[in-house]
Amino acid sequence: MGPLRDFRPPRGILVASSITAAAVTYLAALGRLELLTTGNFASSQQVTAGADLQVANLRPAAEQQQQQHQQHQQQAHQQQQPSGIDTGLALSRLEFEKAGAYPQVTSQRAAAGIDDGVVAPQQQQQQQQRLVFEEKLQELASAADREDEVAHSRLLWERRWQQLWPGQAWGSEPKCQEWQASIRPRDFRSTWVEERLRGLPAQSGVEIGACQLRVSMPDNVQMRYVDKSADAEFLKSQCFAKDGAQRPDIVDDATRLALIEDESFDLLVAAHVLEHMQDVLGTLRHWLRVVKKGGLVFLALPDLCDFKYPFGDRLRLVATPAHFVEEFQDQNASRRNFEGHVLEQGVSVAGIDSLRAASGLPALNRTGNLEDLESITRNFVAMNADADRLTTKMTVPLNLAYSTMEHFGSYCEDHPHNVHFHLWTRNSMHGMLSAATELFRPLGLTFVVEELHTAGRTEYNMQELRVALRRTG
């Protein structure tokens, strides 16, 4: 499951999306849409100015409603005066109320089974939608105050398409700009692993999903390989390897490793595998289980904050630690979240051409059979060739259609092995591993994080997170 395994473009059924005239009017006033659709983004000052311009264009009835709303705010907050962005939010709320254009989503309170009163189902749904929309408006105000372009652009996208951004139920903003300067110089995975193992006594190791890019080991390490099939043609198709892939010694499911006994190996390696697991912590538990006390687990994963990664992963939200805990503790959680994760994968694939358009690059040639290995390989080579020309801006283009995400995401329902169910930043990985230490301890499984860093791109590898865990008990 090396880098080539991570990019197969999905296919699916186009689903139409619509946007109201009221939403268009407000967005035009808010932020110069022509800039946003090319990957640029208006500053919070421009947004505020756009909201002020909208005041003059409201009909008298809307002005009266807006005045009533301001009076209500003044009563609630006594002498507090609304700021420019508060005015913009009030106008936005009025426009959406008049058009009935609330996002078609279910609130988190409803998902949790919280009943806000005995009301008719339709009224309750409207109440739930209103609650979510009010929360999003407050987030918009907060984002504008922080001048957080990424969060701000995502909220504007939600306004246009009247949909919550995929992954909102369990995701948060990656905040990639806060730590990009700490990326280590580029090196190869083999170099990283060998430096830690060379000179040690004889070691036994196992690598999961090596495909055609197995990690080279020093002479003192004897490796075995695990994959879910030993069929050469199957491995060739799944690994996107023209010349074949590493034939496994053990045919087993990577999520449980049921055929491997506890403490069987000194080390375990998994490069670009964990992101394909639905229950990440459940999988990690079994990977640690088969390693001896004092042994190491080496993980390499895509870095969501890779500015030059040629796919749209970097447009996605990052899952919170609580999400991984839920899927570990509740056996049905991964099943419930499956469609949402599939849609997130749709973001990754649909984002390719949006990023290319924002960078002045032509769209990829997607003609022919999307399952054809030759066409996939050509696209991969073309994307990597243009990687250094991709824009470093992380904002979400407004022209990234929701229906396009659904179109590509639907393919993944039948090809879950190609889905990035989860992605991480360095900070989010640290949070997830901290949660895992508490969850695993009652199970008699303890570990420490010996390394967690970001490695720069190489000719063969994307920028990636690298983690070294040592089992302690």
C-alpha positions in Angstrom: 0.0 0.0 0.0 2.6 2.5 -1.1 1.8 5.9 -2.6 0.6 4.5 -5.9 -2.1 2.7 -3.9 -3.6 5.9 -2.5 -4.9 7.6 -5.6 -7.3 5.5 -7.7 -9.9 8.0 -8.9 -13.4 6.8 -7.9 -16.5 6.9 -10.1 -20.2 7.2 -9.3 -23.5 8.8 -9.9 -23.9 12.6 -10.3 -26.2 14.1 -7.8 -27.5 17.6 -8.5 -27.1 20.5 -6.0 -28.9 23.8 -6.0 -28.3 27.3 -4.5 -30.9 29.9 -3.9 -30.9 33.4 -5.3 -30.7 34.8 -1.8 -27.5 32.9 -1.1 -26.0 34.1 -4.4 -26.8 37.7 -3.5 -25.3 37.4 -0.1 -22.2 35.7 -1.3 -21.6 38.2 -4.1 -21.7 41.0 -1.5 -19.6 39.0 1.0 -16.5 38.2 -0.9 -15.9 38.7 -4.6 -16.7 35.3 -5.8 -14.7 35.6 -8.9 -11.6 35.6 -6.7 -12.6 32.7 -4.7 -13.4 30.5 -7.6 -9.8 30.8 -8.8 -8.4 29.8 -5.4 -8.0 33.4 -4.1 -9.7 34.6 -1.0 -11.1 37.9 0.2 -9.8 39.2 3.5 -12.1 39.6 6.5 -12.0 43.4 5.8 -13.4 42.7 2.3 -16.0 40.4 3.7 -17.1 43.1 6.2 -17.2 45.7 3.5 -19.3 43.4 1.3 -21.7 42.9 4.2 -22.1 46.6 4.6 -22.8 47.1 0.9 -25.6 44.6 1.3 -27.4 46.9 3.7 -28.3 49.3 0.9 -29.7 46.6 -1.2 -32.2 45.0 1.2 -35.9 45.6 0.6 -37.8 47.7 3.2 -39.4 44.6 4.7 -36.0 43.1 5.2 -34.8 46.3 6.7 -37.6 46.3 9.2 -36.9 42.7 10.2 -33.2 43.5 10.5 -34.0 46.5 12.8 -36.2 44.3 15.0 -33.4 41.8 15.2 -30.9 44.5 16.2 -33.3 45.7 18.9 -33.6 42.2 20.2 -29.8 41.9 20.3 -29.5 45.2 22.2 -31.9 44.0 24.8 -30.1 40.7 25.2 -26.6 42.3 25.4 -27.7 45.6 27.1 -25.3 48.3 25.8 -23.1 46.1 23.6 -23.1 47.5 20.0 -23.0 45.1 17.0 -19.8 45.1 15.0 -19.5 45.2 11.3 -19.4 41.4 11.1 -22.4 41.1 13.5 -24.4 43.3 11.0 -23.3 41.0 8.2 -24.4 37.9 10.1 -27.8 39.5 10.9 -28.3 40.3 7.2 -27.3 36.8 6.2 -29.7 35.3 8.7 -32.6 37.4 7.3 -31.9 36.5 3.7 -31.7 32.8 4.5 -34.9 33.0 6.6 -36.8 34.7 3.9 -35.7 32.2 1.3 -36.1 29.2 3.6 -32.6 28.3 2.6 -31.3 26.5 5.6 -28.6 23.8 5.0 -30.1 20.4 4.6 -28.3 18.8 7.5 -29.2 17.1 10.8 -28.0 18.8 14.0 -25.7 17.2 16.4 -28.3 17.5 19.1 -30.8 15.5 17.0 -28.1 12.9 16.2 -27.6 12.5 19.9 -31.3 11.9 20.4 -31.9 15.2 22.3 -35.6 16.3 22.1 -35.9 20.1 22.2 -39.6 20.0 22.9 -42.8 18.4 21.7 -43.2 19.9 18.2 -44.4 18.7 14.9 -41.7 16.8 12.9 -41.4 19.5 10.2 -41.1 22.2 12.8 -38.5 20.2 14.7 -36.5 19.7 11.6 -36.6 23.4 10.9 -35.6 24.1 14.4 -32.7 21.7 14.1 -31.6 23.3 10.9 -31.8 26.7 12.3 -29.7 25.7 15.3 -27.0 24.3 13.0 -27.1 27.4 10.8 -26.8 29.8 13.8 -23.8 27.8 15.0 -22.2 28.2 11.6 -22.8 31.9 11.5 -21.1 32.3 14.9 -18.2 30.3 13.5 -18.0 32.6 10.5 -17.8 35.6 12.9 -15.1 33.9 14.9 -13.2 32.9 11.7 -13.4 36.5 10.4 -12.2 37.9 13.6 -9.1 35.6 13.5 -8.6 36.3 9.8 -8.5 32.5 9.4 -8.8 32.2 5.6 -9.1 28.5 5.6 -12.0 28.2 8.0 -13.6 31.3 6.5 -13.5 29.9 3.0 -15.0 26.6 4.1 -17.9 28.4 5.7 -18.5 30.5 2.5 -18.5 27.2 0.5 -21.2 25.9 2.9 -23.2 29.0 2.2 -23.0 28.6 -1.5 -23.8 24.9 -1.7 -26.2 24.7 1.3 -24.3 21.7 2.6 -22.0 21.1 5.6 -18.5 20.4 4.5 -17.8 16.7 4.5 -16.4 15.5 7.8 -17.9 18.3 9.9 -19.5 15.7 12.3 -16.0 14.6 13.5 -13.5 17.0 12.0 -11.8 20.3 12.9 -9.6 22.7 11.0 -6.0 21.3 10.5 -4.3 24.6 11.1 -1.4 23.5 9.0 0.3 26.9 8.9 1.1 26.7 12.6 4.0 24.2 12.2 5.0 23.8 8.6 8.5 25.2 9.4 9.3 22.1 11.5 9.4 19.7 8.5 12.5 17.5 8.5 14.8 17.3 5.4 13.6 14.6 3.0 14.8 11.1 3.3 13.6 7.6 2.4 11.5 5.4 4.7 14.2 2.7 4.5 16.8 5.2 5.7 14.7 6.2 8.7 14.1 2.6 9.7 17.6 1.3 9.1 19.2 4.0 11.2 17.2 2.7 14.2 17.9 -1.0 13.6 21.4 -1.3 12.3 23.8 -2.8 14.8 21.2 -4.4 17.0 21.1 -8.2 17.7 19.1 -10.3 15.2 15.6 -9.0 14.8 12.4 -10.5 13.4 9.9 -8.2 11.7 6.7 -8.1 9.7 5.5 -5.5 7.1 1.8 -5.0 6.3 0.7 -4.2 2.8 4.2 -3.7 1.3 3.0 -3.9 -2.3 5.8 -2.9 -4.6 7.5 -0.5 -2.2 8.7 -2.7 0.7 10.9 -1.0 3.3 14.5 -2.2 2.9 16.0 -3.6 6.1 19.6 -4.1 7.4 21.1 -7.6 7.3 20.3 -8.2 11.0 16.5 -8.1 10.4 14.6 -11.1 9.0 11.2 -9.9 7.5 7.9 -11.5 6.7 5.1 -9.9 4.8 1.3 -9.8 5.3 -1.4 -8.9 2.8 -5.0 -9.9 2.4 -4.4 -12.0 -0.7 -1.5 -14.0 -2.3 -3.0 -13.8 -5.8 -0.5 -12.1 -8.1 -3.2 -10.4 -10.3 -5.1 -9.2 -7.3 -2.0 -7.7 -5.8 -1.1 -6.1 -9.1 -4.4 -4.4 -9.4 -4.6 -3.3 -5.7 -1.0 -2.0 -5.6 -1.1 -0.3 -9.0 2.2 -2.2 -9.7 2.8 -3.0 -13.3 5.7 -5.4 -12.4 4.0 -7.1 -9.5 4.0 -6.7 -5.8 5.6 -8.3 -2.7 4.1 -11.7 -2.3 2.9 -12.2 1.3 4.1 -14.9 3.6 0.9 -14.5 5.7 -2.5 -14.0 4.2 -4.5 -12.2 6.8 -6.8 -9.2 7.5 -4.6 -6.3 8.6 -7.2 -5.0 11.0 -7.0 -8.0 13.4 -4.0 -10.1 12.3 -5.9 -13.1 13.6 -3.3 -15.6 12.4 -0.5 -14.0 14.3 0.0 -14.8 17.9 0.8 -12.2 20.6 4.4 -11.0 20.8 5.6 -12.8 17.7 7.9 -10.1 16.2 10.5 -7.6 17.3 9.1 -4.9 14.9 6.2 -4.2 12.6 6.2 -1.8 9.7 3.1 -0.3 7.9 3.7 2.4 5.3 0.5 4.1 4.1 -1.8 1.5 5.5 -3.4 2.9 8.6 -5.3 5.6 6.7 -7.2 2.8 5.0 -8.5 1.3 8.2 -12.0 2.2 9.4 -11.3 1.4 13.1 -7.9 3.0 13.5 -7.3 2.4 17.2 -8.7 -1.2 17.0 -6.2 -1.9 14.2 -3.3 -0.2 16.1 -4.1 -2.3 19.2 -3.5 -5.5 17.2 -0.4 -4.2 15.6 1.0 -3.5 19.0 -0.2 -6.9 20.3 1.9 -8.9 17.8 5.1 -7.0 18.8 7.2 -8.1 21.7 7.6 -6.0 24.8 10.3 -3.5 23.9 9.6 -3.9 20.2 8.9 -1.2 17.7 6.0 -0.3 15.4 6.9 2.0 12.5 4.1 3.9 10.8 4.3 6.1 7.7 1.1 8.0 6.6 0.1 10.8 4.3 0.5 14.3 5.8 -2.7 16.2 5.4 -0.7 19.4 5.5 1.4 18.6 2.4 1.1 21.8 0.3 2.4 20.0 -2.7 0.5 16.8 -2.5 -1.2 16.4 -5.9 -4.5 15.2 -4.6 -7.2 17.1 -2.6 -6.5 15.5 0.8 -5.2 18.9 2.0 -8.7 20.3 1.6 -10.1 17.9 4.2 -10.8 18.5 7.8 -8.8 16.5 10.4 -10.6 14.0 12.6 -10.5 14.7 16.3 -9.3 12.2 19.0 -12.8 11.8 20.2 -13.8 10.4 16.8 -11.2 7.6 17.0 -12.2 6.8 20.5 -15.9 6.5 19.4 -15.1 4.1 16.6 -12.9 2.0 18.9 -15.5 1.7 21.7 -18.6 1.4 19.6 -18.4 -1.5 17.1 -21.2 0.1 15.0 -19.7 3.5 14.8 -17.5 2.8 11.8 -20.5 1.4 9.9 -22.5 4.5 10.7 -19.7 6.8 9.6 -18.8 4.9 6.5 -20.8 7.1 4.0 -19.4 10.2 5.6 -15.8 9.0 5.2 -16.6 7.9 1.6 -17.8 11.5 0.9 -14.5 12.8 2.4 -12.6 10.7 -0.1 -14.7 12.3 -2.8 -13.3 15.6 -1.6 -9.8 14.2 -2.0 -10.4 13.2 -5.6 -12.7 16.1 -6.6 -10.1 18.5 -5.2 -7.5 17.5 -7.7 -8.8 19.5 -10.6 -9.9 22.4 -8.3 -6.3 22.7 -7.1 -5.0 22.4 -10.6 -7.4 25.1 -11.9 -6.3 27.5 -9.0 -2.7 26.9 -10.1 -3.3 27.5 -13.8 -2.9 23.8 -14.7 -5.2 22.0 -17.0 -7.7 19.4 -15.7 -6.6 15.8 -15.7 -7.8 13.6 -18.6 -10.4 11.3 -17.1 -11.6 9.7 -20.3 -11.8 6.0 -20.5 -12.3 3.4 -17.8 -11.5 4.7 -14.4 -10.5 1.2 -13.3 -7.9 1.0 -16.2 -4.4 0.7 -14.6 -2.7 2.5 -17.5 -4.9 5.6 -17.3 -4.5 5.7 -13.5 -0.8 5.5 -13.8 -0.7 8.3 -16.5 -2.7 10.6 -14.2 -0.4 9.9 -11.3 2.7 10.7 -13.3 1.1 13.9 -14.6 0.1 15.0 -11.1 3.5 14.4 -9.7 5.2 16.2 -12.6 3.1 19.3 -11.8 3.3 19.0 -8.0 5.8 21.9 -7.6 3.5 24.2 -9.6 0.5 23.7 -7.4 -0.6 26.7 -5.3 0.3 26.6 -1.6 -3.0 28.3 -0.6 -5.1 26.1 1.5 -8.4 27.9 1.0 -11.4 26.0 -0.3 -12.5 27.0 -3.8 -16.2 27.9 -4.1 -16.4 26.2 -7.5 -15.7 22.7 -6.0 -19.2 21.3 -6.5 -20.8 19.2 -3.8 -22.2 16.9 -6.6 -18.7 16.3 -7.9 -17.6 15.1 -4.4 -20.6 12.7 -4.4 -19.8 11.6 -7.9 -16.3 10.5 -7.1 -17.1 9.4 -3.5 -19.8 6.9 -4.6 -17.2 4.7 -6.4 -15.5 4.1 -3.0 -18.5 2.3 -1.6 -17.4 -0.8 -3.7 -13.7 -0.1 -3.3 -13.1 0.8 0.4 -9.5 -0.4 0.2 -8.7 2.7 -1.8 -10.3 5.1 0.7 -8.4 7.4 3.0 -10.9 7.0 5.9 -8.8 9.2 8.1 -6.0 11.7 7.7 -3.7 13.4 10.3 -1.6 16.3 11.0 1.3 16.0 13.4 -0.8 17.6 16.1 -3.9 15.4 15.5 -1.8 12.3 15.5 -0.3 13.2 18.8 -3.8 13.7 20.2 -5.0 10.4 18.9 -2.0 8.5 20.3 -2.5 10.2 23.7 -6.1 8.9 23.8 -4.9 5.4 22.7 -2.5 5.1 25.7 -5.5 5.6 28.1 -7.7 3.1 26.2 -5.1 0.4 25.8 -3.8 0.4 29.4 -6.8 -1.4 30.9 -6.2 -4.1 28.2 -2.7 -4.7 29.5 -1.1 -3.0 26.5 1.2 0.0 27.0 3.5 2.0 24.7 5.4 5.2 24.3 5.8 7.5 21.3 9.5 7.6 20.5 9.2 9.6 17.3 6.6 11.7 15.6 7.8 13.9 12.8 7.1 15.1 9.3 9.5 14.1 6.5 9.8 16.1 3.3 8.9 14.8 -0.2 11.2 12.5 -2.2 11.1 11.4 -5.8 8.9 8.4 -4.7 7.2 9.5 -1.5 4.9 12.3 -0.7 5.5 14.5 2.4 4.5 12.1 5.2 4.1 11.7 8.9 6.4 9.1 10.5 5.7 7.5 13.9 7.8 5.1 15.9 6.0 3.5 18.9 7.8 1.2 21.4 5.7 -1.3 23.2 6.5 -1.2 27.0 4.0 -3.7 28.4 
